[in-house]
Amino acid sequence: MRLKGRLRSLRGQLERREALIEAVREVNATLDPKKVAAWLVQQARGWIPAPCWAVIAHDVAGDLSVLADEGLTPNLGPSLWVAANWVMRHGAEFLAGDLAHDSRAPQGVSGSVMAFPLLCRHRTIGVLVGLDPAPSVSVPALGPSLAQALRSMLEPPAIALDNALALQRAEALSVTDDLTRLYNSRYLNLVLRRESKRASRSGRPLSLLFVDLDGFKGVNDAHGHQAGSKALVEAAGIIRGCARETDVAARFGGDEFSVVLPDTGREGAVAVAERIRDRITAHTFLASDGWSIHLTASIGVATLPDVAASAEELLRAADVAMYRVKDAGKNGIHIAQESTAF
C-alpha cells in the first residue's frame, strides 16, 4: 500500500530528463565504489518507501559483499542474500510479497522484497535490494512503463559502479603478489616510507619482520615448482593470520616475506615473530596433496628508532638480522642491534 501511494510521484521523478542527467553527473563525481553505492541507496529511499535498502556487488577479492546500506539489521541478512544471489544468477528483478511463501526462497526467511539488477555491458555487476520485514498481501509491482523508467535510471550508477570497481581491482593488482595475494615488494617499500615518516613525526615505534622459509628449496627439488608454489601460498596464509588488521604483510620475493608493524616496539614485534615461527613449524605443508612436509622460519626483527632512522635502514637491518639466524643454524629469531644494522 505504501508503494501504491507513491507510484504517481515516483513516475514523475524517474521520467524527468533532468533526473537522468543529474544521476549521470553525480555518480561520476567519484571513483569510490562505496560512494557510488551510497548515492544509489539514498536515491532508492526517496523513490520507494522501504525500511532497508542495500547495494550488493563483488568486492576486490571476488566475493559478494554489501557496499552500502541503510536500515540493514542482522535479522534482514538472510532475506537480503536470498534476493541478491537470485538476481546475480538470473539477471532479472526479484519481487516477492512474502519470502516465507515464495518457492525461490529457502525456509526460514520472510518479508517483502524488491531487488533490481545493476546491468552494465550485458552483465549483472550488482544488485539494488529493498526489504521490509513485514510481509505484503500481494507482490509489489511497478507496472511496465514505470519499471522501464527505473531500469533506465539504474543504468548510470551501474556503469559508474562497474568502472569504479574495475579501477579498484586494477589498483589492488598493482600492489598485490599474484601468487600469495599478499602485498608485493613495491607496496612494501611505499608503506615503509610512509610509516617511517609517520613514526618519526609522532615518536611512535615502527617494527619490521623479515621472514625466510628454511628448507624451501628442498620442496621445489623434491616435488616440483607447482608444489613449491602451493607451499608458499600456505605460508602466506599463516603469516597473514599472525598479523593484525593494521599490519602489512608482503611477499618480498621468492620465499622471503616481510611484515610491517606500525606502533609496535621491539617486544611486540618479537611476539609476532614467535607466533609466525611457531605456527610455521607446527604446520604440515601440502597435506591436501598427500604429503607431510615441515618447514621452519628464520626471522629478523628491526625497530625504528632503535636501530634505524629511515625506511631503507629499517629494511636493511631486518634483512641482516634474518641472515644472522641463517648463519647460526636457521629456525630462530634475531633482533637487530645498532651495531648490526648496517
SULNOR-V326413 format. One record per residue. N is the residue number from 1. RES is the residue in one letter. SS is DSSP state (A for helix, B for strand, O for the rest). PSI is psi in whole degrees, -180 to 180 (NA if undefined). D_LAST is the distance of its C-alpha to the last C-alpha in whole Angstrom. Layout:
n=N res=RES ss=SS psi=PSI d_last=D_LAST
n=N res=RES ss=SS psi=PSI d_last=D_LAST
This chain:
n=1 res=M ss=O psi=-38 d_last=75
n=2 res=R ss=O psi=-39 d_last=72
n=3 res=L ss=O psi=-45 d_last=71
n=4 res=K ss=A psi=-35 d_last=75
n=5 res=G ss=A psi=-14 d_last=75
n=6 res=R ss=A psi=-3 d_last=72
n=7 res=L ss=A psi=-44 d_last=73
n=8 res=R ss=A psi=-47 d_last=75
n=9 res=S ss=A psi=-34 d_last=72
n=10 res=L ss=A psi=-42 d_last=70
n=11 res=R ss=A psi=-40 d_last=71
n=12 res=G ss=A psi=-38 d_last=72
n=13 res=Q ss=A psi=-46 d_last=68
n=14 res=L ss=A psi=-28 d_last=67
n=15 res=E ss=O psi=-2 d_last=69
n=16 res=R ss=O psi=129 d_last=69
n=17 res=R ss=A psi=-36 d_last=67
n=18 res=E ss=A psi=-32 d_last=65
n=19 res=A ss=A psi=-40 d_last=64
n=20 res=L ss=A psi=-42 d_last=62
n=21 res=I ss=A psi=-43 d_last=61
n=22 res=E ss=A psi=-40 d_last=59
n=23 res=A ss=A psi=-45 d_last=58
n=24 res=V ss=A psi=-44 d_last=56
n=25 res=R ss=A psi=-45 d_last=55
n=26 res=E ss=A psi=-40 d_last=53
n=27 res=V ss=A psi=-21 d_last=52
n=28 res=N ss=O psi=9 d_last=50
n=29 res=A ss=O psi=-5 d_last=49
n=30 res=T ss=O psi=155 d_last=45
n=31 res=L ss=O psi=16 d_last=43
n=32 res=D ss=O psi=116 d_last=42
n=33 res=P ss=A psi=-37 d_last=44
n=34 res=K ss=A psi=-34 d_last=45
n=35 res=K ss=A psi=-37 d_last=46
n=36 res=V ss=A psi=-45 d_last=49
n=37 res=A ss=A psi=-40 d_last=50
n=38 res=A ss=A psi=-39 d_last=50
n=39 res=W ss=A psi=-44 d_last=52
n=40 res=L ss=A psi=-40 d_last=54
n=41 res=V ss=A psi=-44 d_last=55
n=42 res=Q ss=A psi=-43 d_last=56
n=43 res=Q ss=A psi=-43 d_last=59
n=44 res=A ss=A psi=-38 d_last=60
n=45 res=R ss=A psi=-32 d_last=61
n=46 res=G ss=A psi=-27 d_last=63
n=47 res=W ss=A psi=-53 d_last=64
n=48 res=I ss=O psi=126 d_last=65
n=49 res=P ss=O psi=115 d_last=66
n=50 res=A ss=O psi=143 d_last=64
n=51 res=P ss=O psi=-24 d_last=62
n=52 res=C ss=B psi=135 d_last=59
n=53 res=W ss=B psi=145 d_last=57
n=54 res=A ss=B psi=153 d_last=54
n=55 res=V ss=B psi=127 d_last=52
n=56 res=I ss=B psi=137 d_last=51
n=57 res=A ss=B psi=169 d_last=48
n=58 res=H ss=B psi=132 d_last=46
n=59 res=D ss=O psi=-172 d_last=42
n=60 res=V ss=O psi=-35 d_last=39
n=61 res=A ss=O psi=-5 d_last=39
n=62 res=G ss=O psi=5 d_last=43
n=63 res=D ss=O psi=144 d_last=44
n=64 res=L ss=B psi=131 d_last=47
n=65 res=S ss=B psi=162 d_last=46
n=66 res=V ss=B psi=116 d_last=48
n=67 res=L ss=B psi=-33 d_last=46
n=68 res=A ss=B psi=149 d_last=49
n=69 res=D ss=B psi=160 d_last=52
n=70 res=E ss=B psi=126 d_last=54
n=71 res=G ss=O psi=7 d_last=56
n=72 res=L ss=O psi=121 d_last=54
n=73 res=T ss=O psi=161 d_last=55
n=74 res=P ss=A psi=-36 d_last=54
n=75 res=N ss=A psi=-18 d_last=58
n=76 res=L ss=A psi=-12 d_last=58
n=77 res=G ss=A psi=-51 d_last=55
n=78 res=P ss=A psi=-42 d_last=57
n=79 res=S ss=A psi=-39 d_last=59
n=80 res=L ss=A psi=-48 d_last=57
n=81 res=W ss=A psi=-30 d_last=55
n=82 res=V ss=A psi=-49 d_last=58
n=83 res=A ss=A psi=-45 d_last=59
n=84 res=A ss=A psi=-45 d_last=56
n=85 res=N ss=A psi=-37 d_last=56
n=86 res=W ss=A psi=-46 d_last=59
n=87 res=V ss=A psi=-41 d_last=59
n=88 res=M ss=A psi=-35 d_last=56
n=89 res=R ss=A psi=-39 d_last=57
n=90 res=H ss=A psi=-18 d_last=61
n=91 res=G ss=O psi=31 d_last=60
n=92 res=A ss=O psi=166 d_last=63
n=93 res=E ss=O psi=148 d_last=64
n=94 res=F ss=B psi=111 d_last=64
n=95 res=L ss=B psi=126 d_last=67
n=96 res=A ss=B psi=130 d_last=68
n=97 res=G ss=O psi=-36 d_last=70
n=98 res=D ss=O psi=112 d_last=69
n=99 res=L ss=A psi=-26 d_last=67
n=100 res=A ss=A psi=-22 d_last=68
n=101 res=H ss=A psi=23 d_last=71
n=102 res=D ss=O psi=126 d_last=69
n=103 res=S ss=O psi=-19 d_last=69
n=104 res=R ss=O psi=-11 d_last=66
n=105 res=A ss=O psi=145 d_last=64
n=106 res=P ss=O psi=171 d_last=63
n=107 res=Q ss=O psi=151 d_last=65
n=108 res=G ss=O psi=-4 d_last=64
n=109 res=V ss=O psi=155 d_last=63
n=110 res=S ss=O psi=179 d_last=65
n=111 res=G ss=O psi=168 d_last=66
n=112 res=S ss=B psi=147 d_last=67
n=113 res=V ss=B psi=141 d_last=64
n=114 res=M ss=B psi=117 d_last=64
n=115 res=A ss=B psi=134 d_last=61
n=116 res=F ss=B psi=135 d_last=60
n=117 res=P ss=B psi=144 d_last=58
n=118 res=L ss=B psi=105 d_last=56
n=119 res=L ss=B psi=134 d_last=57
n=120 res=C ss=B psi=124 d_last=55
n=121 res=R ss=O psi=45 d_last=55
n=122 res=H ss=O psi=24 d_last=58
n=123 res=R ss=B psi=146 d_last=55
n=124 res=T ss=B psi=107 d_last=55
n=125 res=I ss=B psi=-7 d_last=51
n=126 res=G ss=B psi=-179 d_last=52
n=127 res=V ss=B psi=136 d_last=55
n=128 res=L ss=B psi=120 d_last=56
n=129 res=V ss=B psi=129 d_last=58
n=130 res=G ss=B psi=135 d_last=60
n=131 res=L ss=B psi=147 d_last=61
n=132 res=D ss=B psi=124 d_last=64
n=133 res=P ss=O psi=-21 d_last=64
n=134 res=A ss=O psi=136 d_last=68
n=135 res=P ss=O psi=158 d_last=70
n=136 res=S ss=O psi=148 d_last=72
n=137 res=V ss=O psi=-18 d_last=76
n=138 res=S ss=O psi=164 d_last=75
n=139 res=V ss=O psi=128 d_last=72
n=140 res=P ss=O psi=135 d_last=71
n=141 res=A ss=O psi=146 d_last=72
n=142 res=L ss=O psi=-24 d_last=71
n=143 res=G ss=O psi=152 d_last=74
n=144 res=P ss=A psi=-48 d_last=73
n=145 res=S ss=A psi=-39 d_last=73
n=146 res=L ss=A psi=-38 d_last=71
n=147 res=A ss=A psi=-40 d_last=69
n=148 res=Q ss=A psi=-38 d_last=68
n=149 res=A ss=A psi=-40 d_last=68
n=150 res=L ss=A psi=-40 d_last=65
n=151 res=R ss=A psi=-42 d_last=63
n=152 res=S ss=A psi=-39 d_last=63
n=153 res=M ss=A psi=-26 d_last=62
n=154 res=L ss=A psi=-14 d_last=59
n=155 res=E ss=A psi=-49 d_last=58
n=156 res=P ss=A psi=-48 d_last=56
n=157 res=P ss=A psi=-31 d_last=54
n=158 res=A ss=A psi=-44 d_last=53
n=159 res=I ss=A psi=-44 d_last=52
n=160 res=A ss=A psi=-40 d_last=50
n=161 res=L ss=A psi=-42 d_last=48
n=162 res=D ss=A psi=-43 d_last=48
n=163 res=N ss=A psi=-42 d_last=46
n=164 res=A ss=A psi=-41 d_last=44
n=165 res=L ss=A psi=-39 d_last=43
n=166 res=A ss=A psi=-42 d_last=42
n=167 res=L ss=A psi=-41 d_last=40
n=168 res=Q ss=A psi=-41 d_last=38
n=169 res=R ss=A psi=-39 d_last=38
n=170 res=A ss=A psi=-41 d_last=37
n=171 res=E ss=A psi=-39 d_last=34
n=172 res=A ss=A psi=-41 d_last=33
n=173 res=L ss=A psi=-32 d_last=33
n=174 res=S ss=A psi=-19 d_last=31
n=175 res=V ss=O psi=9 d_last=28
n=176 res=T ss=B psi=138 d_last=29
n=177 res=D ss=O psi=128 d_last=28
n=178 res=D ss=O psi=-37 d_last=31
n=179 res=L ss=O psi=-56 d_last=31
n=180 res=T ss=O psi=-15 d_last=30
n=181 res=R ss=O psi=10 d_last=31
n=182 res=L ss=O psi=172 d_last=27
n=183 res=Y ss=B psi=156 d_last=26
n=184 res=N ss=O psi=177 d_last=24
n=185 res=S ss=A psi=-31 d_last=21
n=186 res=R ss=A psi=-48 d_last=22
n=187 res=Y ss=A psi=-35 d_last=23
n=188 res=L ss=A psi=-46 d_last=20
n=189 res=N ss=A psi=-39 d_last=18
n=190 res=L ss=A psi=-45 d_last=21
n=191 res=V ss=A psi=-42 d_last=21
n=192 res=L ss=A psi=-44 d_last=18
n=193 res=R ss=A psi=-43 d_last=18
n=194 res=R ss=A psi=-47 d_last=21
n=195 res=E ss=A psi=-33 d_last=20
n=196 res=S ss=A psi=-38 d_last=17
n=197 res=K ss=A psi=-42 d_last=20
n=198 res=R ss=A psi=-42 d_last=23
n=199 res=A ss=A psi=-38 d_last=21
n=200 res=S ss=A psi=-39 d_last=20
n=201 res=R ss=A psi=-40 d_last=23
n=202 res=S ss=A psi=-17 d_last=25
n=203 res=G ss=O psi=10 d_last=22
n=204 res=R ss=O psi=150 d_last=22
n=205 res=P ss=O psi=159 d_last=19
n=206 res=L ss=B psi=126 d_last=18
n=207 res=S ss=B psi=156 d_last=16
n=208 res=L ss=B psi=134 d_last=15
n=209 res=L ss=B psi=138 d_last=16
n=210 res=F ss=B psi=116 d_last=15
n=211 res=V ss=B psi=128 d_last=18
n=212 res=D ss=B psi=132 d_last=19
n=213 res=L ss=B psi=122 d_last=23
n=214 res=D ss=B psi=135 d_last=23
n=215 res=G ss=O psi=11 d_last=26
n=216 res=F ss=A psi=-35 d_last=27
n=217 res=K ss=A psi=-34 d_last=27
n=218 res=G ss=A psi=-30 d_last=30
n=219 res=V ss=A psi=-46 d_last=32
n=220 res=N ss=A psi=-43 d_last=32
n=221 res=D ss=A psi=-40 d_last=33
n=222 res=A ss=A psi=-31 d_last=36
n=223 res=H ss=A psi=-7 d_last=37
n=224 res=G ss=O psi=164 d_last=36
n=225 res=H ss=A psi=-28 d_last=34
n=226 res=Q ss=A psi=-42 d_last=36
n=227 res=A ss=A psi=-38 d_last=36
n=228 res=G ss=A psi=-39 d_last=32
n=229 res=S ss=A psi=-41 d_last=32
n=230 res=K ss=A psi=-39 d_last=34
n=231 res=A ss=A psi=-38 d_last=32
n=232 res=L ss=A psi=-40 d_last=29
n=233 res=V ss=A psi=-42 d_last=31
n=234 res=E ss=A psi=-42 d_last=32
n=235 res=A ss=A psi=-41 d_last=28
n=236 res=A ss=A psi=-40 d_last=28
n=237 res=G ss=A psi=-39 d_last=31
n=238 res=I ss=A psi=-47 d_last=30
n=239 res=I ss=A psi=-43 d_last=26
n=240 res=R ss=A psi=-39 d_last=28
n=241 res=G ss=A psi=-20 d_last=31
n=242 res=C ss=A psi=-11 d_last=28
n=243 res=A ss=O psi=157 d_last=27
n=244 res=R ss=O psi=171 d_last=29
n=245 res=E ss=O psi=-31 d_last=30
n=246 res=T ss=O psi=-10 d_last=28
n=247 res=D ss=O psi=161 d_last=25
n=248 res=V ss=B psi=113 d_last=24
n=249 res=A ss=B psi=133 d_last=23
n=250 res=A ss=B psi=152 d_last=22
n=251 res=R ss=B psi=117 d_last=22
n=252 res=F ss=B psi=-33 d_last=19
n=253 res=G ss=B psi=144 d_last=21
n=254 res=G ss=O psi=-125 d_last=23
n=255 res=D ss=O psi=28 d_last=23
n=256 res=E ss=B psi=135 d_last=19
n=257 res=F ss=B psi=158 d_last=20
n=258 res=S ss=B psi=149 d_last=18
n=259 res=V ss=B psi=120 d_last=20
n=260 res=V ss=B psi=128 d_last=19
n=261 res=L ss=B psi=89 d_last=21
n=262 res=P ss=B psi=150 d_last=22
n=263 res=D ss=O psi=36 d_last=23
n=264 res=T ss=O psi=124 d_last=22
n=265 res=G ss=O psi=-172 d_last=20
n=266 res=R ss=A psi=-46 d_last=18
n=267 res=E ss=A psi=-43 d_last=21
n=268 res=G ss=A psi=-38 d_last=23
n=269 res=A ss=A psi=-40 d_last=20
n=270 res=V ss=A psi=-38 d_last=20
n=271 res=A ss=A psi=-42 d_last=24
n=272 res=V ss=A psi=-42 d_last=24
n=273 res=A ss=A psi=-42 d_last=21
n=274 res=E ss=A psi=-39 d_last=24
n=275 res=R ss=A psi=-45 d_last=27
n=276 res=I ss=A psi=-48 d_last=25
n=277 res=R ss=A psi=-44 d_last=25
n=278 res=D ss=A psi=-42 d_last=28
n=279 res=R ss=A psi=-36 d_last=30
n=280 res=I ss=A psi=-42 d_last=28
n=281 res=T ss=A psi=-39 d_last=29
n=282 res=A ss=A psi=-16 d_last=33
n=283 res=H ss=O psi=140 d_last=33
n=284 res=T ss=O psi=109 d_last=36
n=285 res=F ss=B psi=145 d_last=35
n=286 res=L ss=O psi=29 d_last=37
n=287 res=A ss=A psi=-33 d_last=40
n=288 res=S ss=A psi=-20 d_last=42
n=289 res=D ss=A psi=7 d_last=42
n=290 res=G ss=O psi=9 d_last=44
n=291 res=W ss=O psi=159 d_last=40
n=292 res=S ss=O psi=88 d_last=39
n=293 res=I ss=B psi=133 d_last=35
n=294 res=H ss=O psi=133 d_last=32
n=295 res=L ss=O psi=164 d_last=29
n=296 res=T ss=B psi=178 d_last=26
n=297 res=A ss=B psi=141 d_last=22
n=298 res=S ss=B psi=125 d_last=19
n=299 res=I ss=B psi=128 d_last=17
n=300 res=G ss=B psi=140 d_last=13
n=301 res=V ss=B psi=129 d_last=14
n=302 res=A ss=B psi=143 d_last=12
n=303 res=T ss=B psi=135 d_last=14
n=304 res=L ss=B psi=129 d_last=14
n=305 res=P ss=O psi=13 d_last=14
n=306 res=D ss=O psi=-48 d_last=13
n=307 res=V ss=O psi=5 d_last=9
n=308 res=A ss=B psi=156 d_last=9
n=309 res=A ss=O psi=0 d_last=12
n=310 res=S ss=O psi=169 d_last=12
n=311 res=A ss=A psi=-43 d_last=13
n=312 res=E ss=A psi=-43 d_last=10
n=313 res=E ss=A psi=-37 d_last=8
n=314 res=L ss=A psi=-43 d_last=10
n=315 res=L ss=A psi=-43 d_last=10
n=316 res=R ss=A psi=-39 d_last=7
n=317 res=A ss=A psi=-42 d_last=6
n=318 res=A ss=A psi=-38 d_last=10
n=319 res=D ss=A psi=-46 d_last=10
n=320 res=V ss=A psi=-40 d_last=8
n=321 res=A ss=A psi=-39 d_last=10
n=322 res=M ss=A psi=-41 d_last=13
n=323 res=Y ss=A psi=-24 d_last=12
n=324 res=R ss=A psi=-37 d_last=12
n=325 res=V ss=A psi=-44 d_last=16
n=326 res=K ss=A psi=-45 d_last=17
n=327 res=D ss=A psi=-27 d_last=16
n=328 res=A ss=O psi=3 d_last=18
n=329 res=G ss=O psi=4 d_last=21
n=330 res=K ss=O psi=180 d_last=21
n=331 res=N ss=O psi=63 d_last=22
n=332 res=G ss=B psi=-175 d_last=20
n=333 res=I ss=B psi=134 d_last=18
n=334 res=H ss=B psi=133 d_last=15
n=335 res=I ss=B psi=125 d_last=13
n=336 res=A ss=O psi=132 d_last=10
n=337 res=Q ss=O psi=164 d_last=10
n=338 res=E ss=A psi=-35 d_last=8
n=339 res=S ss=A psi=-15 d_last=7
n=340 res=T ss=A psi=8 d_last=6
n=341 res=A ss=O psi=-20 d_last=4
n=342 res=F ss=O psi=NA d_last=0
